[in-house]
Amino acid sequence: MLAQATGRIREIEQQMVGGLSDTQRQELWDLLTACIEGIK
């Protein structure tokens, strides 16, 4: 499940290249990490 979610985020990132600033990308990963920590 975790690998699936991570892979999906990477896919979205690839599609959004140029559309996401470093700050937004970091925020996205922070959100993902928070979700993962909540699931554990």
C-alpha positions in Angstrom: 0.0 0.0 0.0 2.8 2.4 1.0 4.8 1.6 -2.2 1.6 2.1 -4.2 0.9 5.5 -2.7 4.5 6.6 -3.1 4.5 5.5 -6.7 1.3 7.3 -7.4 2.7 10.6 -5.9 5.8 10.2 -8.1 3.5 9.7 -11.2 1.6 12.9 -10.3 4.9 14.7 -9.7 6.1 13.7 -13.2 2.9 15.0 -14.8 3.2 18.3 -12.8 6.9 19.0 -13.6 7.2 22.7 -14.0 3.9 23.2 -12.2 5.1 22.4 -8.7 7.5 24.7 -6.9 10.0 23.1 -4.5 7.9 24.4 -1.6 4.8 22.8 -3.0 6.6 19.6 -3.6 7.9 19.6 0.0 4.4 20.3 1.3 3.1 17.4 -0.7 5.6 15.0 0.7 5.0 16.3 4.2 1.3 15.6 3.8 2.0 12.1 2.5 4.4 11.4 5.4 1.8 12.6 7.9 -0.8 10.3 6.3 1.6 7.4 6.4 2.5 8.0 10.0 -1.3 8.2 10.8 -1.8 4.8 9.1 1.0 3.0 11.0 
